[in-house]
Amino acid sequence: MSYFNQGETDRRMEKVRAILEEGGLDAALIYYDELNIANGWYVTGWCPQFEKGAVFLPAKGEAILLGGPESEPFAKMSSAVRETRNFTVFMVPDEEYPNASIIDFEKLYEELNGKGISLKRIGVVGTTVIPHAVYTQFAEGFKGVELVDITDEYEALRSHKSEWELDNVRQATALSYQAYLEMKELVKPGTYEHEIAAAGEYVCRKNGANSFAYATIVGSGERSNAVVPTAINKELKDGEWVMLGIAPRVNGYAGTFGETVPVSGTYTEEQKWAVNVLRKVLRATKAMLKPGVSGKEIDVPGREIFQEEGLLPYLVCPFAHTIGLMEAEAPFYGPNSEDVLEPGMTVCVDVSFFGHPTLHGARIETVYTITEDGCRPLCPELDAWFEEDVK
């Protein structure tokens, strides 16, 4: 079994080829690695361990997976692109594979020319993350070929979800809610953060998650101030609260939740006030989720509430971002964003503050899909939970 859908893959490659045709480009080089997984996963449904890689997609002809020899057998079993070539620059530094066939980019250029593939202009995806050695060695091997950045055009394809993609985000969001219920049950004095994370991750893995889009968030007491604190061996104490979050992936697509709950089981009056402010902002932001609304418009109601409640100095993150192959990915609908919502997008309303002198930090978050006339929650249970104030 694999995580890709062949029909989806074929349609995506045609969309990429349309970008190439429009830009007068002969091929695309799509970089990815374990941290920057999404662009490669979009056309392969796969990512290597340890090694880096790229997809070379000609405007006409078969796609080739460029990587290292350790990942090659894995790719041939699980990737939508199974034609492979190995390069030292993608390998673990100083690792040796004496029986592997390893070439350089000049050799690949000669091979493609030998097949009659003309290469004058190549679009590159991932220019902000591609390692210097990969870029320079590719440019040297393909000397005389113009390299053009098409990252924005490529990533724009990922912002609109097909029904298959939307179903994966919905399933992943449902898993995150199951994880939330299990994690919340463990929140009490004497529990360790890593125990709570383990409970959530177990539920997700047991029910089909293939990976996680971020390391599970469990931050109690002062650690809730860390914005994205991963669970450590800290014991929960009475009177604290704990920020929780998890992002399971289904077929590569992420879902998530965010919530901040009291360790004792009951919020203090100050904590109750704060979480109710967050809920008020979430509801105001959700009301803005309509086609045609820009990021700078989405941001206004929540920012006004933060100002009224005295929390604006502690506002670190905007209130909305899209979700897909990454838990947080472009477009990001911040106060200066001209990006607009369109039907088929999946959007997190993610409301938080950090750096407060007594409360430290808190977050609530859930996922919506943009419809023709508004939005629909992908986790109806959490949406309903956040609709009401804490009493």
C-alpha positions as CSV (number, residue, x, y, z in Angstrom):
1,M,0.0,0.0,0.0
2,S,1.1,3.6,-0.7
3,Y,-0.2,7.0,0.4
4,F,-0.6,8.5,-3.1
5,N,-3.6,8.5,-5.3
6,Q,-2.6,7.8,-8.9
7,G,-5.4,9.9,-10.4
8,E,-4.6,12.8,-8.2
9,T,-0.9,12.4,-9.0
10,D,-1.6,12.5,-12.8
11,R,-3.8,15.6,-12.5
12,R,-1.2,17.4,-10.4
13,M,1.6,16.7,-12.8
14,E,-0.5,18.0,-15.6
15,K,-1.1,21.2,-13.6
16,V,2.6,21.6,-13.1
17,R,3.2,21.0,-16.8
18,A,0.6,23.8,-17.5
19,I,2.8,26.1,-15.4
20,L,5.8,25.1,-17.4
21,E,4.0,25.7,-20.7
22,E,2.8,29.1,-19.6
23,G,6.3,30.1,-18.5
24,G,8.1,28.7,-21.6
25,L,9.9,26.1,-19.3
26,D,11.2,22.7,-20.3
27,A,11.2,21.0,-16.9
28,A,10.7,21.5,-13.2
29,L,13.1,20.6,-10.4
30,I,11.0,20.2,-7.2
31,Y,13.2,20.0,-4.0
32,Y,12.1,18.4,-0.8
33,D,13.5,16.8,2.4
34,E,12.1,15.5,5.7
35,L,11.5,19.0,7.1
36,N,10.3,20.6,3.8
37,I,8.2,17.6,2.8
38,A,5.2,19.1,1.1
39,N,6.3,20.1,-2.4
40,G,7.8,16.7,-3.1
41,W,4.9,14.8,-1.4
42,Y,2.5,16.6,-3.7
43,V,3.6,14.7,-6.7
44,T,5.0,11.5,-5.1
45,G,3.0,10.7,-2.0
46,W,6.4,9.9,-0.4
47,C,9.4,11.3,1.4
48,P,12.7,9.7,2.2
49,Q,14.3,9.2,5.6
50,F,17.8,10.7,6.2
51,E,18.4,11.7,2.6
52,K,17.3,14.7,0.6
53,G,15.9,14.7,-2.9
54,A,14.1,16.3,-5.8
55,V,11.6,15.4,-8.5
56,F,12.7,16.2,-12.0
57,L,9.6,16.6,-14.2
58,P,10.1,17.3,-17.9
59,A,7.4,19.2,-19.8
60,K,7.2,16.0,-21.9
61,G,8.5,12.7,-20.7
62,E,8.7,10.6,-17.5
63,A,9.4,12.1,-14.1
64,I,12.6,11.1,-12.3
65,L,13.2,10.9,-8.6
66,L,16.6,12.3,-7.7
67,G,17.9,11.2,-4.4
68,G,20.3,8.9,-2.6
69,P,20.9,5.1,-2.6
70,E,19.6,4.5,0.9
71,S,16.2,5.7,0.0
72,E,16.0,4.2,-3.5
73,P,14.5,0.8,-2.5
74,F,11.9,2.6,-0.4
75,A,11.0,4.9,-3.3
76,K,10.6,2.1,-5.7
77,M,8.1,0.5,-3.3
78,S,6.1,3.6,-2.2
79,S,6.6,6.6,-4.4
80,A,4.3,7.6,-7.3
81,V,7.6,8.4,-9.1
82,R,9.7,5.2,-9.3
83,E,12.3,6.0,-11.9
84,T,15.3,7.0,-9.8
85,R,18.9,8.4,-10.0
86,N,21.3,8.7,-7.1
87,F,23.6,11.7,-6.4
88,T,26.2,12.3,-3.7
89,V,24.8,15.7,-2.8
90,F,21.5,14.2,-1.6
91,M,23.2,11.5,0.6
92,V,24.1,11.6,4.2
93,P,27.5,13.3,4.2
94,D,30.4,10.9,4.2
95,E,28.1,7.8,4.0
96,E,29.4,5.2,1.5
97,Y,27.4,2.8,-0.7
98,P,30.1,0.9,-2.7
99,N,27.5,-1.1,-4.7
100,A,25.3,1.8,-5.6
101,S,25.1,3.5,-9.0
102,I,25.8,7.2,-8.3
103,I,26.0,9.9,-11.0
104,D,26.3,13.7,-11.1
105,F,24.1,16.3,-12.7
106,E,26.2,16.6,-15.8
107,K,25.6,12.9,-16.4
108,L,21.9,13.4,-16.0
109,Y,22.0,16.3,-18.4
110,E,23.7,14.2,-21.0
111,E,21.2,11.4,-20.5
112,L,18.2,13.7,-21.0
113,N,19.7,15.3,-24.0
114,G,20.4,11.8,-25.4
115,K,16.6,11.1,-25.1
116,G,15.9,14.2,-27.2
117,I,14.7,16.3,-24.2
118,S,15.6,19.9,-24.9
119,L,16.5,21.8,-21.8
120,K,17.0,25.6,-22.1
121,R,14.9,26.9,-19.1
122,I,14.0,24.9,-15.9
123,G,11.6,26.0,-13.2
124,V,12.9,25.4,-9.6
125,V,10.5,24.8,-6.7
126,G,11.8,25.3,-3.1
127,T,14.3,28.1,-3.6
128,T,14.1,29.3,0.0
129,V,15.0,25.9,1.4
130,I,17.1,24.2,-1.3
131,P,20.7,23.6,0.0
132,H,23.4,25.8,-1.6
133,A,25.4,22.6,-2.7
134,V,22.3,21.1,-4.4
135,Y,21.5,24.3,-6.3
136,T,25.1,25.1,-7.3
137,Q,25.9,21.5,-8.4
138,F,22.7,21.3,-10.4
139,A,23.4,24.7,-12.0
140,E,27.0,23.5,-12.9
141,G,25.8,20.2,-14.3
142,F,23.1,21.9,-16.4
143,K,25.5,24.8,-17.4
144,G,23.9,27.2,-19.9
145,V,20.3,26.3,-18.7
146,E,18.4,29.2,-17.2
147,L,16.9,28.4,-13.8
148,V,13.6,30.2,-13.0
149,D,11.9,30.3,-9.6
150,I,8.4,28.9,-9.9
151,T,7.9,28.1,-6.2
152,D,4.9,30.5,-5.7
153,E,3.1,29.2,-8.8
154,Y,3.6,25.6,-7.7
155,E,2.6,26.1,-4.1
156,A,-0.5,27.9,-5.2
157,L,-1.7,24.6,-6.6
158,R,-1.7,23.1,-3.1
159,S,-4.0,25.8,-1.6
160,H,-7.1,24.4,-3.3
161,K,-8.2,21.0,-2.1
162,S,-9.8,18.3,-4.3
163,E,-12.5,16.2,-2.7
164,W,-9.9,13.5,-2.0
165,E,-7.6,15.9,-0.3
166,L,-10.4,17.4,1.7
167,D,-11.5,14.0,2.8
168,N,-7.9,13.3,4.1
169,V,-7.8,16.6,6.0
170,R,-11.2,15.7,7.5
171,Q,-10.1,12.3,8.6
172,A,-6.9,13.7,10.1
173,T,-8.9,16.3,11.9
174,A,-11.2,13.6,13.3
175,L,-8.0,11.8,14.5
176,S,-6.8,14.9,16.2
177,Y,-10.1,15.2,18.1
178,Q,-9.8,11.6,19.3
179,A,-6.3,12.4,20.5
180,Y,-7.6,15.5,22.3
181,L,-10.1,13.5,24.2
182,E,-7.4,11.0,25.3
183,M,-4.9,13.7,26.1
184,K,-7.4,15.7,28.1
185,E,-8.2,12.7,30.3
186,L,-4.6,12.6,31.5
187,V,-4.4,16.3,32.4
188,K,-4.1,16.2,36.2
189,P,-1.4,16.9,38.9
190,G,1.4,14.3,38.8
191,T,1.1,13.4,35.1
192,Y,4.1,14.1,32.9
193,E,3.9,16.0,29.7
194,H,5.4,13.1,27.7
195,E,2.7,10.8,29.0
196,I,0.0,13.1,27.6
197,A,1.8,13.3,24.2
198,A,2.2,9.5,24.1
199,A,-1.5,9.0,24.6
200,G,-2.4,11.3,21.8
201,E,0.1,9.9,19.4
202,Y,-0.9,6.3,20.1
203,V,-4.6,7.1,19.3
204,C,-3.5,8.6,16.0
205,R,-1.1,5.9,14.9
206,K,-3.5,3.2,16.0
207,N,-6.2,4.6,13.8
208,G,-4.2,5.2,10.6
209,A,-2.0,8.3,10.9
210,N,1.0,8.0,8.7
211,S,3.0,10.7,10.4
212,F,2.7,14.0,12.3
213,A,3.0,17.5,10.8
214,Y,4.6,18.9,14.0
215,A,6.0,17.4,17.2
216,T,3.1,17.1,19.7
217,I,2.5,20.2,21.8
218,V,2.2,19.8,25.5
219,G,3.3,22.8,27.5
220,S,2.3,23.3,31.1
221,G,2.8,26.2,33.4
222,E,5.5,28.6,32.2
223,R,6.2,26.3,29.3
224,S,2.9,27.3,27.7
225,N,4.8,30.5,26.9
226,A,7.0,28.7,24.4
227,V,4.5,29.1,21.4
228,V,5.1,25.5,20.2
229,P,6.4,23.6,23.2
230,T,7.1,19.9,22.6
231,A,6.4,17.6,25.5
232,I,9.2,17.0,27.9
233,N,9.7,15.2,31.3
234,K,7.9,17.9,33.2
235,E,5.3,17.0,35.9
236,L,2.0,18.9,35.8
237,K,1.3,21.0,38.9
238,D,-2.0,22.0,40.5
239,G,-3.0,25.6,39.5
240,E,-1.2,25.5,36.2
241,W,-2.8,25.1,32.8
242,V,-1.5,23.1,29.9
243,M,-1.5,23.9,26.2
244,L,-2.2,20.9,24.0
245,G,-1.9,20.3,20.2
246,I,-1.4,17.5,17.8
247,A,-1.3,17.2,14.0
248,P,-1.7,13.7,12.6
249,R,-1.4,13.1,8.9
250,V,-3.6,10.9,6.8
251,N,-2.2,10.1,3.4
252,G,0.2,13.0,4.1
253,Y,-2.6,15.5,4.9
254,A,-2.7,17.1,8.3
255,G,-5.5,17.8,10.8
256,T,-5.1,19.5,14.1
257,F,-6.6,20.9,17.3
258,G,-5.4,23.4,19.9
259,E,-6.8,23.8,23.4
260,T,-5.6,25.0,26.8
261,V,-7.0,23.2,29.8
262,P,-6.6,23.6,33.6
263,V,-4.5,20.9,35.4
264,S,-6.8,21.0,38.4
265,G,-9.9,20.5,36.2
266,T,-11.2,24.0,36.9
267,Y,-10.0,27.3,35.5
268,T,-9.1,30.1,37.8
269,E,-11.1,33.3,37.2
270,E,-8.2,34.8,35.3
271,Q,-7.7,31.7,33.2
272,K,-11.5,31.6,32.5
273,W,-11.4,35.2,31.4
274,A,-8.5,34.5,29.0
275,V,-9.9,31.4,27.4
276,N,-13.3,33.1,26.9
277,V,-11.5,36.0,25.1
278,L,-9.8,33.4,22.8
279,R,-13.2,31.8,22.1
280,K,-14.7,35.2,21.3
281,V,-11.9,35.9,18.9
282,L,-12.3,32.4,17.3
283,R,-16.0,33.0,16.7
284,A,-15.3,36.5,15.3
285,T,-12.6,35.1,12.9
286,K,-14.8,32.2,11.9
287,A,-17.5,34.7,10.8
288,M,-15.0,36.2,8.4
289,L,-14.3,32.9,6.6
290,K,-16.1,33.6,3.3
291,P,-14.9,33.6,-0.3
292,G,-13.4,36.9,-1.4
293,V,-12.4,38.0,2.1
294,S,-8.7,38.9,2.4
295,G,-6.2,38.2,5.2
296,K,-6.1,41.9,6.3
297,E,-9.9,41.8,6.6
298,I,-10.0,38.5,8.5
299,D,-7.5,39.9,11.0
300,V,-9.5,43.0,12.0
301,P,-12.2,41.7,14.4
302,G,-9.9,39.5,16.4
303,R,-7.3,42.3,16.7
304,E,-9.9,44.7,17.9
305,I,-11.0,42.2,20.6
306,F,-7.4,41.7,21.7
307,Q,-7.0,45.5,21.9
308,E,-10.2,45.9,24.0
309,E,-9.2,43.1,26.4
310,G,-5.6,44.3,26.9
311,L,-4.0,41.3,25.2
312,L,-2.7,43.0,22.1
313,P,0.9,43.3,23.5
314,Y,1.0,39.5,23.8
315,L,-0.3,38.7,20.2
316,V,2.4,36.8,18.4
317,C,0.6,34.9,15.6
318,P,-2.2,35.9,13.2
319,F,-5.6,34.2,13.6
320,A,-5.9,32.2,10.4
321,H,-3.8,30.1,8.1
322,T,-4.3,27.3,5.6
323,I,-3.6,23.6,6.3
324,G,-2.9,20.7,4.0
325,L,0.4,18.8,3.6
326,M,1.8,21.0,6.3
327,E,-0.2,22.0,9.4
328,A,0.5,25.7,8.7
329,E,1.1,26.6,5.1
330,A,0.5,29.5,2.7
331,P,-1.6,31.5,2.3
332,F,-1.2,33.0,5.8
333,Y,-4.0,35.4,6.5
334,G,-2.2,38.1,8.5
335,P,-2.8,41.8,9.0
336,N,-1.0,42.7,5.8
337,S,-2.1,39.8,3.6
338,E,-3.9,40.5,0.3
339,D,-4.6,36.8,-0.2
340,V,-8.3,36.0,-0.4
341,L,-10.3,33.0,0.6
342,E,-11.7,30.8,-2.1
343,P,-14.0,27.8,-2.0
344,G,-12.1,24.5,-1.5
345,M,-9.5,25.9,0.8
346,T,-9.0,24.4,4.3
347,V,-8.3,27.0,7.0
348,C,-7.3,26.8,10.6
349,V,-8.6,29.5,13.0
350,D,-5.7,29.6,15.4
351,V,-6.1,32.0,18.3
352,S,-3.3,32.5,20.9
353,F,-1.3,34.9,23.1
354,F,2.2,34.5,24.6
355,G,4.4,36.4,27.0
356,H,1.7,37.3,29.5
357,P,3.2,38.0,33.0
358,T,0.8,35.7,34.9
359,L,-0.9,33.5,32.4
360,H,2.1,32.9,30.2
361,G,0.6,31.5,27.0
362,A,-2.6,29.9,25.6
363,R,-3.9,28.6,22.2
364,I,-7.2,27.3,20.8
365,E,-7.4,26.0,17.2
366,T,-9.7,24.1,14.9
367,V,-10.2,23.6,11.1
368,Y,-12.7,24.8,8.6
369,T,-13.3,24.3,4.8
370,I,-14.3,27.3,2.7
371,T,-17.6,26.8,0.9
372,E,-19.4,28.8,-1.7
373,D,-21.1,31.0,0.9
374,G,-19.1,30.7,4.1
375,C,-17.3,27.9,5.9
376,R,-18.0,24.4,7.4
377,P,-16.2,22.9,10.4
378,L,-14.1,19.8,9.8
379,C,-14.4,19.0,13.5
380,P,-18.1,19.8,14.5
381,E,-17.4,18.7,18.1
382,L,-14.7,21.3,18.7
383,D,-16.5,23.9,16.7
384,A,-19.5,23.5,19.0
385,W,-17.3,23.4,22.1
386,F,-15.7,26.8,21.2
387,E,-19.1,28.3,20.4
388,E,-19.9,28.5,24.1
389,D,-18.0,30.4,26.8
390,V,-16.5,28.5,29.7
391,K,-18.9,29.0,32.7
